[in-house]
Amino acid sequence: MAHATSPGSTPHRADAKTAAEPRLLPAGLMILLAVAAIYAQTRRHGFLNYDDNVYILANPEVTRGLSWDGLRWAIGFHAANWHPLTWLSHMLDCQLFGLAAGGHHLVSVGLHAANALLLMVVLRRMTGNFWCAFATAALFAVHPLRVESVAWVAERKDVLAALFMLLALWAWSRYVRRPRPGSYLGALGLFGLALAAKATPVTLPLLLLLLDWWPLGRCPAASAPGTEPRVAARRRGWGVLVVEKLPFLVLSAAASAITLRAQATGVLQPIAAAPAQRLANAALSYAAYLGSFLWPHGLAPLYPYPRAGISWTLAAATLALLAASGAGALLAARRRPYLAAGWLWYLGMLVPVIGLVQVGAQARSDRYTYLSQIGLAIALFWLLREARPGRQRARLALAGTVGAALVALAVASHAYVRVWRDDLTLFGAAVAATPGNPIMLNNLAGALRAADRNEEAIRALEEAVRVDPGYCKALSNLGIMLVGLRRCPEALGPLERALACSAHERLQTVDEGRISAALAQCRRR
C-alpha cells in the first residue's frame, strides 16, 4: 500500500506515470467496443416526436446549420432553456448530416464514449488505482440508465455538458499536481462550457471541495495516510480551498440565475407550490435512482407523479433510511473515505434536478442520473477492492462476477436502445412500463394516429383522460381527432372541457384556436 508523501514533496509516483499507464489503451479499446456494440444500432434510428421536433426538425434556426445569425440566436432563451453550446452542436450536426438522423445519433454516441474514457483517465489520475477507475468507467459506459441521454437526440445537452465537466476535472487534476494559472483557468473555462451546454453541473465547485478531501488529500481533514495514493501532498486550510473555488461558484450562481429565468417562461412551477410534496418526492426519487442503479428494469422516458398521491409514510421511511446510510458512510469516512465521497457525489449532483425546483411534469427521469451515479460506482468498486479475498481463486471469482454483471448490463442496454428507434415503439414501451401514465398515453396516441391506427389512438387518449380528467392536452387531441373522424357528438365534451381548463394549464401548450375552430365546426353540423 502506498504511503502519503510529506508536505511540499513531489506528486506521487503512480500519478506521475498516469499518462504512460500501459493498461489504459487496451482498457479504453474495450470501453469503445462496448459502447459501439450497444449504440451502433442508433445509426438506423429516426428522430422522435418528443422534443426532437422542437430542437431540430421544426426549428429553422437549427436546420439551416452554422451561421453568425444562428450564433446570435443560440445565445438567447429558447425551448424554456439557455444552452447555447447545445444549440450550436445541433446546428453543426445539421451542417454535416442535414436531417439524416443517423449522423446526429452517432455524434451523441461518440460523445458518450469520450465521456467514459475521460472518466477512466480522471479517476486513474486522481486515485492512482487503475482497476477501480476502469470498472467505474465501464459501468458508466454500459449501464441502461445511460440510454436515455445517448439514444435521444434532444438530450445531446447531457452528454455534451458531461464532456466539458469531465474535461474540467481533468484540468483541475493537472492544476492540483502543479498549481499554474493556465491549468486553473483551463478548468474554469471548461466548466463554463459545461454550463453553456446544460446547467446540471452547477454543483461542480462543491464536488471539487469533496475531491480535495478524497482522493486528493488536500484538506486538513484528509483521510489517514496510506488509504490512497494522492495527486498532491500539500495540504491547505478549508478557507484557502473555498476561496480557490470562488470563481467556480460565481459561474454556478450565474448559470443558475440564467436557467431559472429561462425556465420561468412556462415549465418552472412556483417554488411555493407543494413544497412538502416535492421534498417527499425527492426522497423517493433518490431511493428509486439507487434501485435502478442496482437493478435497472421498467425504464421509461418519463415517470409521472402517482395519481393516488405520495405515501408520506413511505417517504418518511425512505428519508430516514437515506439519512442513516449517509451517516454510516460519514462514520466510516476515516477508514473508508471513498464511501462518503461517492455517496455525497451521488446526492450532490442530483440536487439541481431532484425536483425541489420542479421543471416539467415528471416525478423523476433516468437522464438525471448521467453524472450523479458515478458516485455510487466509485463507492461500490473501491469497497470491492478493499474487500477482495486473499486467495487467487477467490479473487478471480470476484473479477468474473463483476465482468458478468457488466456484460449483463450491456445486453440490457442493447435491448433498451432498440426501444428508442421510433415513436410507436418508445411510447408503447413507456405505457407498458408505467401504466396509467397520461403523458405517455397522449404521445402514444399521436404515434398511433400517424400510423393510421385511429381507433387505438382514440382508446389511448380516452385512457389518458380517464387517468387525468384535467389533462388539457389529451382532451384537446381527443376532441380534435374525433372531429376529424366526423364524430362530433363525441367530440363536444372533450373540446369544451379542454377549452375550460386551458387557461389554467401551465405544463402543456394547448392550441385554443384549434379547439375553438373544432367546436365551431361541430356546432355548425
C-alpha positions in Angstrom: 0.0 0.0 0.0 1.4 3.4 -1.0 2.1 6.0 1.8 1.2 9.7 1.7 4.1 11.9 0.8 5.2 14.7 3.2 4.1 18.3 2.7 6.0 20.0 -0.1 7.2 16.8 -1.7 6.7 15.9 -5.3 3.5 14.3 -6.6 3.0 10.6 -6.0 5.0 8.5 -8.5 1.9 6.5 -9.5 0.1 9.6 -10.6 3.2 10.9 -12.4 3.0 7.9 -14.6 -0.7 8.0 -15.3 -0.3 9.4 -18.8 2.1 6.5 -19.6 -0.1 3.8 -18.0 0.2 0.9 -20.5 -3.1 -0.6 -19.4 -5.1 2.5 -20.3 -5.0 1.8 -24.1 -6.4 -1.8 -24.1 -8.9 -0.8 -21.4 -10.0 2.2 -23.5 -10.4 0.0 -26.5 -12.6 -2.4 -24.5 -14.9 0.5 -23.4 -15.1 1.8 -27.0 -16.0 -1.6 -28.3 -18.7 -2.0 -25.6 -20.2 1.4 -26.4 -20.2 0.6 -30.2 -21.8 -2.8 -29.6 -24.6 -1.2 -27.6 -25.3 2.0 -29.6 -24.2 1.4 -33.2 -27.8 0.5 -33.9 -28.8 4.1 -33.4 -27.5 4.9 -36.9 -30.7 3.4 -38.2 -32.9 5.2 -35.7 -35.0 8.2 -36.6 -35.9 11.4 -34.8 -38.7 11.3 -32.2 -41.8 13.4 -31.8 -40.5 14.1 -28.3 -38.5 17.3 -28.3 -36.5 16.3 -31.4 -39.0 18.4 -33.4 -38.6 21.4 -31.1 -34.8 21.1 -31.0 -34.2 20.2 -34.6 -36.9 19.2 -37.1 -39.2 22.2 -36.7 -36.5 24.6 -35.8 -35.3 26.5 -38.9 -32.6 28.3 -36.9 -31.0 24.9 -36.3 -31.7 23.1 -39.6 -30.0 25.8 -41.6 -26.7 24.9 -40.0 -24.0 27.1 -38.5 -24.1 30.9 -39.2 -23.4 34.1 -37.4 -27.2 34.7 -37.2 -27.5 31.3 -35.7 -24.8 32.1 -33.1 -26.7 35.2 -32.0 -29.9 33.2 -31.8 -28.3 30.4 -29.8 -27.3 32.9 -27.0 -30.9 33.6 -26.3 -33.7 31.8 -24.4 -35.4 29.1 -26.4 -37.5 26.0 -25.5 -37.5 27.2 -21.9 -33.7 26.7 -21.7 -30.5 28.5 -22.0 -27.8 26.2 -23.5 -26.1 28.0 -26.5 -23.4 25.3 -26.8 -26.1 22.6 -27.2 -27.8 24.6 -29.9 -24.5 25.1 -31.8 -23.9 21.4 -31.5 -27.2 20.6 -33.2 -26.5 23.3 -35.8 -23.2 21.6 -36.6 -24.9 18.2 -37.0 -27.4 19.8 -39.5 -24.4 21.3 -41.3 -22.7 17.9 -41.6 -25.6 15.5 -41.9 -28.7 17.5 -42.8 -31.7 15.8 -41.4 -30.3 12.3 -41.7 -31.0 11.2 -38.1 -28.3 8.5 -38.0 -25.5 11.1 -38.1 -27.0 13.0 -35.2 -27.3 9.8 -33.2 -23.7 8.7 -33.8 -22.4 12.1 -32.6 -24.1 11.5 -29.3 -22.7 8.0 -29.1 -19.2 9.4 -29.8 -19.6 11.9 -27.0 -20.7 9.2 -24.6 -17.7 7.1 -25.5 -15.4 10.0 -24.9 -17.0 10.7 -21.5 -16.4 7.1 -20.4 -12.7 7.3 -21.5 -12.3 10.6 -19.7 -13.9 9.3 -16.6 -11.4 6.4 -16.5 -8.4 8.7 -17.1 -9.5 11.3 -14.5 -10.2 8.7 -11.8 -6.9 6.9 -12.6 -5.0 10.2 -12.3 -6.7 11.3 -9.1 -6.7 8.0 -7.2 -3.8 6.1 -8.7 -6.0 3.0 -8.9 -6.3 1.6 -12.4 -8.7 -1.3 -11.9 -11.3 0.7 -9.9 -11.1 3.6 -12.4 -11.6 1.1 -15.3 -14.5 -0.7 -13.6 -16.2 2.6 -12.8 -15.9 3.9 -16.4 -17.0 0.6 -17.8 -20.2 0.6 -15.7 -20.8 4.2 -16.7 -20.4 3.2 -20.4 -22.8 0.2 -20.4 -25.5 0.9 -17.8 -29.1 1.0 -19.1 -29.7 4.3 -17.3 -27.4 6.0 -19.7 -29.5 5.0 -22.7 -32.0 8.0 -22.5 -29.2 10.5 -22.6 -27.4 8.8 -25.5 -30.1 7.4 -27.7 -32.4 10.5 -27.6 -31.0 13.3 -29.9 -32.7 16.0 -27.9 -30.7 15.0 -24.8 -27.4 16.0 -26.5 -27.1 18.5 -23.7 -26.5 15.7 -21.2 -23.5 14.1 -23.0 -22.1 17.5 -24.1 -22.2 19.0 -20.6 -20.7 15.9 -19.1 -17.8 16.0 -21.6 -16.8 19.5 -20.6 -17.3 18.8 -16.9 -15.0 15.8 -17.1 -12.5 17.8 -19.0 -12.7 20.4 -16.2 -11.9 17.7 -13.7 -9.0 16.6 -15.8 -7.7 20.1 -16.0 -8.2 20.5 -12.2 -6.2 17.4 -11.5 -3.3 19.0 -13.6 -3.7 22.2 -11.6 -3.5 20.3 -8.2 -0.4 18.5 -9.3 1.3 21.6 -10.5 -0.5 24.8 -9.5 -0.2 27.0 -12.5 -2.6 29.8 -13.7 -3.1 28.1 -17.1 -4.4 24.9 -15.6 -6.7 26.8 -13.2 -8.1 29.0 -16.0 -8.5 25.9 -18.2 -10.6 24.2 -15.6 -12.7 27.3 -15.1 -13.2 27.8 -18.8 -14.2 24.2 -19.4 -16.6 24.5 -16.5 -18.2 27.5 -18.2 -18.6 25.5 -21.4 -20.2 22.7 -19.5 -22.8 25.2 -18.1 -23.3 26.5 -21.6 -24.4 23.0 -22.6 -26.6 22.3 -19.6 -26.8 23.8 -16.2 -26.8 20.5 -14.3 -23.1 20.6 -13.4 -23.6 23.7 -11.3 -22.6 21.7 -8.2 -19.1 21.2 -9.6 -17.5 23.7 -7.1 -18.8 21.6 -4.2 -17.6 18.4 -5.9 -14.1 20.0 -6.2 -14.1 20.5 -2.4 -15.2 17.0 -1.9 -12.4 15.7 -4.1 -10.0 17.9 -2.2 -10.8 15.7 0.8 -10.8 12.4 -1.1 -8.9 11.3 -3.1 -6.7 14.3 -3.5 -6.0 14.7 0.3 -5.5 18.5 0.1 -7.5 19.4 3.2 -6.6 19.2 6.9 -9.3 16.5 7.5 -8.0 14.3 4.7 -8.1 10.5 5.3 -5.4 8.6 7.2 -2.1 8.1 5.5 -1.9 5.0 3.3 -5.5 4.9 2.3 -4.9 6.0 -1.3 -2.2 7.5 -3.5 -2.6 11.3 -3.8 -2.2 13.6 -6.7 -0.7 16.3 -4.4 0.6 16.1 -0.9 0.5 19.8 0.1 -2.5 20.4 2.4 -4.3 23.7 2.7 -6.8 25.0 5.1 -10.5 24.9 4.3 -10.7 28.7 4.0 -8.0 28.6 1.3 -9.7 25.8 -0.5 -13.1 27.6 -0.5 -11.5 30.9 -1.8 -9.9 28.9 -4.5 -13.4 27.8 -5.7 -15.0 31.2 -5.6 -14.7 31.9 -9.4 -16.4 28.5 -10.0 -19.1 29.4 -7.5 -19.7 32.7 -9.4 -20.2 30.8 -12.6 -22.5 28.4 -10.9 -24.6 31.2 -9.5 -24.8 33.0 -12.8 -25.8 29.8 -14.7 -28.5 29.0 -12.0 -30.0 32.5 -12.3 -30.0 32.4 -16.1 -31.6 28.9 -16.2 -34.3 29.9 -13.7 -35.1 32.9 -15.8 -35.3 30.8 -19.0 -37.5 28.1 -17.4 -39.8 30.6 -15.8 -41.4 31.1 -19.3 -43.7 28.1 -18.8 -42.1 25.0 -17.4 -41.0 26.1 -14.0 -43.6 25.6 -11.2 -43.7 28.2 -8.4 -41.3 27.4 -5.6 -44.1 27.8 -3.1 -46.2 25.1 -4.8 -46.4 21.9 -2.7 -43.0 22.1 -1.0 -43.7 19.2 1.3 -44.7 17.0 -1.7 -41.5 18.0 -3.5 -39.4 17.0 -0.5 -41.2 13.7 -0.3 -40.8 13.0 -4.0 -37.1 14.0 -3.8 -36.5 11.3 -1.1 -38.4 8.7 -3.0 -36.5 9.6 -6.2 -33.1 9.3 -4.5 -34.2 5.8 -3.5 -35.7 5.0 -6.9 -32.5 6.1 -8.7 -30.5 3.9 -6.3 -32.7 1.0 -7.0 -32.5 1.4 -10.8 -28.7 1.6 -10.4 -28.6 -1.8 -8.7 -31.4 -3.4 -10.7 -32.5 -1.4 -13.9 -35.9 -2.6 -15.1 -39.2 -1.0 -16.1 -37.3 2.0 -17.6 -39.3 4.8 -19.3 -38.6 8.3 -20.6 -40.9 9.8 -18.0 -42.1 8.7 -14.6 -45.3 10.6 -13.6 -46.3 11.6 -10.1 -48.5 8.8 -8.6 -52.1 9.7 -9.2 -53.1 8.5 -5.8 -50.6 10.8 -4.2 -47.3 10.2 -2.5 -47.3 7.9 0.6 -46.0 10.1 3.3 -45.2 7.1 5.5 -43.1 5.6 2.7 -41.4 9.0 2.0 -40.5 9.4 5.7 -39.1 5.9 6.0 -37.1 6.4 2.8 -35.7 9.7 4.0 -34.8 8.1 7.3 -33.0 5.3 5.5 -31.1 7.7 3.3 -30.1 9.7 6.3 -28.9 6.6 8.1 -27.0 5.4 5.0 -25.3 8.8 4.8 -24.5 8.8 8.5 -23.0 5.4 8.2 -20.8 6.5 5.3 -19.6 9.5 7.2 -18.8 7.5 10.3 -16.7 5.1 8.2 -15.0 8.0 6.5 -11.8 7.8 8.4 -11.0 4.3 7.2 -13.1 4.2 4.0 -13.4 7.8 2.7 -14.5 6.6 -0.7 -17.9 5.6 0.7 -18.7 9.1 2.0 -17.1 10.7 -1.1 -19.2 8.5 -3.5 -22.4 9.0 -1.5 -22.0 12.7 -1.4 -21.2 12.8 -5.1 -24.4 11.0 -5.8 -26.5 13.2 -3.5 -24.9 16.5 -4.6 -25.0 16.0 -8.3 -28.8 15.3 -8.2 -29.7 18.4 -6.2 -30.4 20.6 -9.2 -32.7 18.0 -10.8 -34.2 16.1 -7.8 -37.5 18.1 -8.1 -37.1 20.6 -5.2 -37.3 23.2 -8.0 -39.8 21.5 -10.2 -39.4 21.7 -14.0 -41.9 19.7 -16.1 -44.5 17.1 -15.0 -42.2 14.2 -14.2 -41.5 12.8 -10.8 -38.1 11.8 -12.0 -36.2 10.9 -15.2 -33.4 8.5 -16.0 -31.3 11.2 -17.7 -30.8 12.9 -14.4 -28.5 10.1 -13.3 -26.0 10.6 -16.1 -23.4 12.2 -13.9 -24.7 11.6 -10.4 -24.4 7.8 -10.3 -20.7 8.0 -11.0 -20.5 8.5 -7.2 -22.3 5.2 -6.5 -20.0 3.3 -8.8 -17.0 4.8 -7.0 -18.3 3.7 -3.7 -19.1 0.2 -5.0 -15.8 -0.6 -6.7 -13.5 0.9 -4.1 -15.4 -1.1 -1.5 -15.0 -4.3 -3.5 -11.3 -3.5 -3.9 -10.9 -3.3 -0.1 -13.0 -6.4 0.5 -11.2 -8.6 -2.2 -10.4 -12.1 -0.9 -6.8 -13.2 -0.3 -6.8 -16.3 -2.4 -6.1 -16.1 -6.1 -9.1 -18.3 -7.0 -11.5 -16.2 -4.9 -10.1 -13.0 -6.5 -10.7 -14.5 -10.0 -14.2 -15.4 -9.0 -14.9 -11.8 -7.8 -13.5 -10.4 -11.0 -15.6 -12.9 -13.1 -18.7 -11.8 -11.2 -18.1 -8.2 -11.9 -17.4 -8.9 -15.5 -20.5 -11.0 -15.9 -22.6 -8.2 -14.3 -21.1 -5.7 -16.8 -21.9 -8.0 -19.7 -25.5 -8.4 -18.5 -26.0 -4.7 -18.2 -24.6 -4.2 -21.7 -27.0 -6.7 -23.0 -29.9 -5.0 -21.2 -28.8 -1.6 -22.6 -28.6 -3.0 -26.2 -32.2 -4.2 -25.8 -33.4 -0.9 -24.3 -31.7 1.1 -27.1 -34.0 -0.7 -29.6 -36.9 0.7 -27.8 -35.8 4.3 -28.8 -35.9 3.6 -32.5 -39.2 5.3 -33.2 -42.3 6.9 -31.6 -44.5 3.9 -31.7 -42.0 1.6 -30.1 -40.9 4.1 -27.4 -44.2 5.3 -26.3 -45.7 1.8 -26.4 -42.9 0.5 -24.2 -43.3 3.5 -21.9 -47.0 2.9 -21.4 -46.3 -0.8 -20.6 -43.6 0.2 -18.1 -45.6 2.9 -16.4 -49.3 2.0 -16.6 -51.6 5.0 -16.2 -49.1 7.5 -17.5 -51.2 10.1 -19.2 -48.4 11.9 -20.9 -47.0 8.8 -22.5 -50.6 7.7 -23.4 -51.1 11.0 -25.2 -47.8 10.6 -27.0 -48.6 7.0 -27.9 -51.9 8.2 -29.4 -50.0 10.6 -31.6 -47.8 7.8 -32.9 -50.8 5.6 -33.5 -52.6 8.4 -35.4 -49.5 8.8 -37.6 -49.7 5.1 -38.3 -53.4 5.3 -39.3 -54.4 3.3 -36.2 -57.1 5.7 -35.3 -59.3 3.6 -33.0 -56.3 2.6 -31.0 -55.3 6.2 -30.8 -58.7 7.2 -29.5 -58.6 4.5 -26.9 -55.2 5.7 -25.7 -56.5 9.3 -25.4 -59.6 8.1 -23.6 -57.4 6.3 -21.1 -55.2 9.4 -20.6 -58.3 11.4 -19.9 -59.7 8.8 -17.6 -56.4 8.7 -15.6 -56.2 12.5 -15.5 -59.5 14.2 -16.3 -57.9 17.7 -16.2 -55.1 16.9 -18.8 -55.9 19.6 -21.3 -53.5 18.3 -24.0 -55.2 14.9 -24.2 -58.6 16.4 -24.0 -57.9 18.7 -27.0 -56.2 16.0 -29.0 -59.1 13.6 -28.4 -61.7 16.2 -29.4 -59.9 17.4 -32.5 -59.3 13.8 -33.6 -62.9 12.9 -33.2 -63.9 16.0 -35.2 -61.6 14.9 -38.0 -63.3 11.5 -38.0 -66.7 13.2 -38.2 -67.8 12.1 -34.7 -68.9 15.5 -33.5 -71.3 14.3 -30.8 -68.5 12.5 -29.1 -66.1 15.4 -29.6 -68.1 18.2 -27.9 -67.5 17.1 -24.4 -63.7 16.8 -24.6 -63.4 20.0 -26.6 -65.5 22.1 -24.1 -63.5 20.6 -21.1 -60.2 21.4 -22.9 -61.2 25.0 -23.6 -62.4 25.4 -20.0 -59.1 24.1 -18.5 -56.7 25.6 -21.0 -56.5 28.9 -19.1 -55.1 27.0 -16.1 -52.7 24.7 -18.0 -49.1 25.5 -17.2 -47.1 22.5 -18.3 -48.6 21.7 -21.7 -49.2 24.0 -24.6 -52.8 23.9 -25.7 -53.9 25.5 -29.0 -57.1 27.3 -28.1 -57.6 28.5 -31.7 -57.8 24.9 -32.9 -60.1 23.9 -30.1 -62.4 26.8 -30.8 -62.4 26.1 -34.6 -63.2 22.4 -33.9 -66.1 23.4 -31.6 -67.5 25.8 -34.2 -67.3 23.1 -36.9 -69.2 20.6 -34.7 -71.9 23.2 -33.7 -72.5 24.0 -37.4 -73.2 20.4 -38.0 
